[in-house]
């Protein structure tokens, strides 16, 4: 089992390098469109202002505090206005999603090759180019990580971490509210 874990770790790093090659240009996209709105609404000086991130905004039609306001708040606190560092976090989140997808698929199929191939297809799909390039769409990177993590821990019969990732998922893209339906089916 330890040999398989080392092999998976090595392949995760290798896939990370492939992703760097495929999506390299995404790392250098400056802030665009909604990014500026989120940079503006993510300024806070007090804990109570930070907690207001979790109250739905009146001028938006979505509720994604973790992947929007909190992400941009932490980004500004840690990186200022250097988008490369924001994109690095988005990219690492995408790699983590691929890793958790592998773990979920392996837990379901017990087939190493199927799990690695399917997760490779997912992370290298060009459908992710927008999500990796446009920081305001971080919810489309963070949400799948929380969804796949929720499903993985559910399959492993670990309800506490499954519930934890489900709650985080609701705070990233609100569409993850349907996760219990996915589990029931």
N, C-alpha and C positions, 0 to 999 in steps of 0.2 A: 504494500500500500504506500509506503514511504517513497518508493521508486516512482510510482504513478504520480504522487504529489509533486515530486521534483520535476518530472516530465511536464506536468500541467503548468507549473510555474515557469519553466523554460519556454513552453509554447505560448504562454500569456505574454511574456516579454517579446517573443518573436512577432506575435500578432500585433503588439503595440508598435513595433518598428514598421510593420506593414501599414498600419493605420497612419503613422507619421508620414510615410511616403505618399499614401493615397490622399490624405487630407491636409497636407503640409500648408497649403495656401490658406486654409481656414484659420490657422493660428495667427495670421497677420491681418485679419480684417479689423478695421477700426470700429468704434461704436457707430451704430446706424439706427435711424428711426426710433423705435420704442426704447432702445438702450438709453437714449438721452432722457426720456421720461422717467425710466426706472432709476437712473442715476440721481435725478432731481428729487423723486419722492422717497428715496432711501436715506436721506440725511436725517440723523437723529443725534441728540445730545444727552438724552435721559433714558432711563429704563422704561418709563411710562410711554415715551415716544416710540421706543422699540416695540413695546407690546402692542401698540396701535397697528403695527404691520399685520397683525392677525385679525384685525377688524376689516371687513371688506371695504374697498375703496368705492366711493359713490360714483366716480367718473370712469369706472372700468366695468367690463362685463364678465370678468374672470376672477377667481380667487386662487392665487398661487403664492402665498407669502414666502415659503421656503425657497422656491426657485426664482422668485422675482425680487421682492424687497430685501429679504435676508441675504440672498446671494449678492446683490449689488451693495448692500450695506457692508458686509464682510469684505467684499472685493475692494471697496473704496478704503476701508480701514487698513487693509493689508497691502494693497497694490497701488492705491491712488487711482490714476486714470491711465494705467498701462494695460491695454486690452490683451496683450500677449499672455499675461499672467492669468487673466480671467479665462481665456481660451484654453490654457493649460489645465485648469480645473475642470472645464467642460470635457476636455479630451480624456483626462484621467477617469472622470465619471463614466464616460463611454466605455473605456477599457474595463472598468469594474463591472459594468453591466454585462459585457461579453463574458467575463469570468463567472459571474453568478448565473448567467444563462447556461454556460457549460455545466456548472454544478447541478442546476435544476434538470437539465436534459439527461445528464448522466444518472442522476437519482431516479428519474422516471424510466429510462431505457436500459440502464446498466451496459450500454454500448458506447465505449470510449470514442470510437471513430464517428459515430453518428452525432454524439454530443459536441465534439470538437468541430466537425464540419458545419453543423447547423449554427453554432455560435459564431464561427468564422464568417459564414454567409451573412448573419445578422450584422455584425460590427463593421463589415466592409461594404455593406450596401450603400449605394450612392444616395439613397433616400435620406441619409443622415447629413448630407452636405449643408443643408439650411440650418439644422439644429446645431451643428458644430461651428458654423460661421456667424450666426446671428445670436448674440448673447441673450437677448430678450426671450429667445425660444429655449432657454435652458430647461424649462419644464419638460420638454420633449426628450431630454437626455436623462434628467434626474427621475422623472416619473417611471420610465421603464426599469431603472435600477431598483426603485422601491417595489414595483409590481413583481419583478422576477424574484427579488429577495423575499417578499411576502409568500409567493407561491413555493419557493424552495423550502422555507421553514415550515410551511403548512405540510408539504410532502414529507418532511423529516419528522412530523408530529411534534413540533416545538411551537406551541401556541403563543408563548410570550414574545419571542422575537418576531413571529409572523404578525402579531397584532401591532407591535411597535413599528414595523416597516409599513403596515397598512395605514396607520395614523400619519406617519411621515408622508406617505404617498398622497393622502387626501390634501395635505398642505403643500404639495408640489403641483401636480395638475389635478384639478378637481374631478377629472374623469375617472380617477382611480376609485371613486365611490362605488363603481360597479364590480370591484374585486370580489366581494362575497358571491356575486352571481357567477363570476368566472369559476370560482372554487366549487360552487354547487353543481355546475354543469360538468 
